[in-house]
Amino acid sequence: MPETLTPPESSLAQTAPAPPSGLPFWFTERATAAWHTFQSLPTPGPKDENWRYSSAGRIPLDSLHAALPANEQQEAAADEASIGLQEAAARFVFLNDRLVRADRHGLPFQIVCEPFLDALEKHGDLISPVLMQQPAELGSEKFAALHLAHVKAGLILWVPKDVVVEQPIEVFHWVTADHSAIFPHTLIFAGENASVTVIDHYRTLGDGPCLSGAVADIVANAGSRVTYAHCQELGEQATGYHLSTATVEKDARVLSFQAQLGAAFSRTENISHLRGAGSHSDMLSVAMPIGNQIVDQRTLQHHAAPHSFSDLLYKNALYDTSRTVFSGLITVDEGAHYTDAYQTCRNLLNSAEAEANSMPGLEINADQVKCSHGSTSGPVSEEELFYLKARGIPDAAARKLIVQGFLEGTLSRLDHAPLRALIEQRIEEKLSRLCVTAD
Amino acid sequence: MVNAPESDIADIKVDSIGDFTFPERNTFDAGRGLSAKTVDYICDVKQDPEWIREFRHKALEIFNSKPMPTHWATKDLESIHFDEFRYYLSDGQKPKRSWDEVPDDVKKTFERLGIPEQERKFLAGVEAQYDSEAAYSNVKKVLEDQGVIFVNSTEGLHKYPEIFKPWFGKVIPTADNKFSALNSAVFSGGSFIYVPKGVKVSHPLQAYFRINSEQFGQFERTLIIADEGSEVMYMEGCTAPKFETSTLHSAVVELVAMKGAKIQYVTVQNWSSNVFNLVTKRGIAHEDAEVRWIDCNIGSRLTMKYPGVIMKGRRARGEVISIALANTGQHQDTGAKMIHLADETTSNVISKSISIGEGRSTYRGQVHIPKHLKGCKNNTECDALLINSNSRTDTYPAISVKGNQHATQHEASVSQVSEEQIFYMRQRGLTEAEAMSLSVNGFINDLVREFPMEYSVELKRLIDLEMEGSVG
């Protein structure tokens, strides 16, 4: 086991971040302003609609501090455990917001694919107009500001016009479970007709309280394709938030996928701005909370242009006394005619104590719109169970199969086979653990 | 024959249906604004018992302490200036107008809807009432024989306190929301109905023939109790536009369905488009009981109304059927609340809204199934139809399910009248407006059928009317 660091006398709520030296002026200025914003904004209260059925107080700012550098043993442990895709165009491993490994052998040479601090130094002019320029509209303005005040790790990816990156880019973010907080960033800029796939893993080293406060900025220019997946497997006592905003231009296509498997409390805010005709956004999620885990999901599909398309599918399989909150909104601006927008949230409740809350919303201001949303909550169908059991499959295995089948409906829409296989394997691992304890 | 257009109908004492006595005319006026004095004034005028006076004062305090719910509701609520209203009107202050003063569009609507001559004057506020005695005296006789109590709420609390008091304010506590508190402080008018055990009231009861202008009051308070195994249908409002000068309406309606009882509450709301209509409606359904809200909102500037059913007994059933039509300048903010508190309870919500011009319709829903229960089911469907390019619709449901013994499903869709359909009908010689209204009527047809016959006929005509001028 890695040795534990003594928590210093500092907390996320009170202590101003100490930025590394030598950063561009515009960035330190923004980070300082963000710190003031963070301090001036109140923590969202129980009356805040964006936190209904949830609580911002579950992000324990007082008892956490910005992560300190880890020791060599910990770095080695994280590096060794960073097993993901078989083949990747680039692979980065961060521990406590410091780079541990960077492999970049399979990248076309025109693209910028750098760890956050390096990119800031070399390509500040590219980053500045994109970095957190979209507001956190779904309730986490304060936590977005905290991220910007602290951010120093993550991926900056700049794919120029017409460049296609065949293999995915994989990033691991580790945090030591000793009250540390990390703030990993993911910035993906796809030039016209470019194409790229990225996966972020969020994981914990050890068992204890810690925080991952991640933000992803995705810009998909005309005709580009971006697939962005994130797989959250933080430890049992960890807290995570992930705020992702995609801007989708004319004929561009963004697919975002999330797997929520870890953390005691995980909040995700996923926004798609559809800004051009023919723009297309798929928003997919699977979550499988167990024990007392809480998964809090907020989404926005914002159609600002006519002839745009979005489709959201969130599936949650709940166990034990876990809870999920889904709040989704489709907004169609005035003039965004001929919009197709769909939103579905399905909850499969596997225990008598689990709780699923869904708030699927629509706000339509345009004409010739096809919009629908649906939400269902229910148990495993007795009929399906009977069918499987009648064929000699034991109860536990039958239930597991049904849950896998339920989640497969989302996974099958992830059009990148190795990525899908990886996430299926992570889910399988969690399910197997669950079924062992259940027997 | 009852015809007393000059009398203060707010204070008509009704012994039973169609049997009226007219008290001396009063010229009471509570003045503008709302204070403890206003409340005392109302108590004095209405000769309220002491417990009601306390109830009103407590409600006023709660009203004053509660903020406007603008953190989720529309900012338009801020344009309500509570100090500018009169909270109690009687004869001297009642708006008087002649038929000539009634706006032409209202007259035209009456014409189109085929409202009988006598009712027109009544609805337009020219005459205080019309003769209903002849038409409804049979109903009255039947009700009397069955022991059904059907009076206004003031009379209910005076004459039947032993039935009234145990349930009054119990389904909707005063502090439920700001507007239920307002109503509790200044309520007057509304109906009190008690249906004895096992009695099935065959004819729908209508405030319409209770002849009492308080039915259209600003702060009406209705309490309906259906005792074990009884059945009743109540109808409120009418399809004709009501020409109104007082612009704040805040009603509270409480329904109590005892074991095995069934209550259906039908509302057709067509206030004129300057009215804020902020209503709290809720029913309790005991074991095997059923509460159905059948609701249609066409008028008003802003309606906020989310009828609810608390399913308290095993196998209780709750249902909300809702139609909303929002034209330019209107916001229909409606929905449903389904609170499951017992095993095997089922609820169903079907909402259809139509937005025309710059109209905005909103659905807000809540479904709550706590974890110690089993076998609860909810089905929610909300469909919105947008007619013009600047029409607006929103849907904000919230569904909370605990445990693996329940099933809920929610579906919503937004659509337009298909161009293909319109083209098809126009080819067969229909004008665009005719085709449109045929289409819209088709959209809500399955819900309109839930309304009593004469309502559904009028609803159809009303939609034709609203659709005129919305196309082209």
Interface residues (C-beta under 8 A of the other chain):
Chain A: K47 D48 E49 R52 Y53 E334 G335 H337 N347 L349 N350 S351 A352 E353 A354 E355 A356 N357 S358 M359 P360 G361 L362 E363 I364 N365 A366 D367 Q368 V369 K370 C371 S372 H373 G374 S375 T376 S377 G378 P379 V380
Chain B: H71 W72 K371 A384 L386 N388 S389 N390 S391 R392 T393 D394 T395 Y396 P397 A398 I399 S400 V401 K402 G403 N404 Q405 H406 A407 T408 Q409 H410 E411 A412 S413 V414 S415 Q416
